[in-house]
Amino acid sequence: MCKKLCSLAILVVMLAALPVWAGGKQDKKTSEGFATVTDHQGRTVVIPKKPERIVAPFYILSNTALAIGCREYIVSGDGGKGGRPFIKEFAPELADKPACGGAKNLNLEAVASLSPDLVLVPFKAAQQLPQIEALGVPALVIEPETMKNFFSYVEMLGAASGNREQAQKLLTFYKTILNDVAGFVKGEPAVSVYVSSRSDPLNALSPKMFQAELVAAAGGKLVSNDITDVYWTKVSLEQVQKYAPQVIVAATGSEVTPAELAGKAEWKGIPAVDNGKVYVFPSSVDEWDSPIPCSCLGVIWLADKLHPGKVPAGYLAEKTKAFYRDFFGKEKGLASLNVK
């Protein structure tokens, strides 16, 4: 009897020592740490614990991190004391934090000095991965230059940071707008659109860039679909004249205003110019045409320009207030953002 009891006791101890399994699979947290995610280079990255010190060195990355509730964990700066209007408005403390580089290169010494437990790496700086990994810190390479990748970045960071609920809330908000706008412009012919960079009206948008998807979502057709490069591409004025766009839209912060462009004699004869359909993407606080959360508002704004009267009155104002309130903690009206 004693032998049987002893054997049973040993078996119980052995079973207790085994890893926890669920549905035939080892418990994720036991085997893979806090979270396991796949970044935009296809790398499987294990996050050993909930991040409390995140380096987000580029505004495209930090903006989304702020929107899904990572504000208190971001330890890197964004532009210094003379930084972006968005930072001044919604996260002024980041202006005083150390800058760690930008879109193409990270300052590895600055990164290391912050003792991060998660580094978000812009895809153009991915060549520095070996040095970053040598720090023993999980790093995620982010390339949000398509809408699919932007959505996956939100999901990825939500999982990595433990803010899945807020990430899902953002995705639902964004995709609801896409569905609404698709309904508003349904049955309308696509409007031909030429998109230029902020620095030069003759820098044309590549169809491989994020903004091209915004144009399509708003019921437009990009005229520069013949461009094969992946970024802004220099074209001639003759080419723009051949494109004959019905609407011209410059990137946020354009150095040439619609009035200045319309006043150039050499641009006359282009339908968009002749008909007063030249615009600049909003806003004065952030960039509604960039692969960041507020681009959902850019879709509404552009749809209204391309298809006047199809977007219900007040829809953009309503969504704008809700967006900044729900994701950045402060309501903003269209006037305060200089949205026209």
Disulfide bonds with the S-S distance in Angstrom:
none
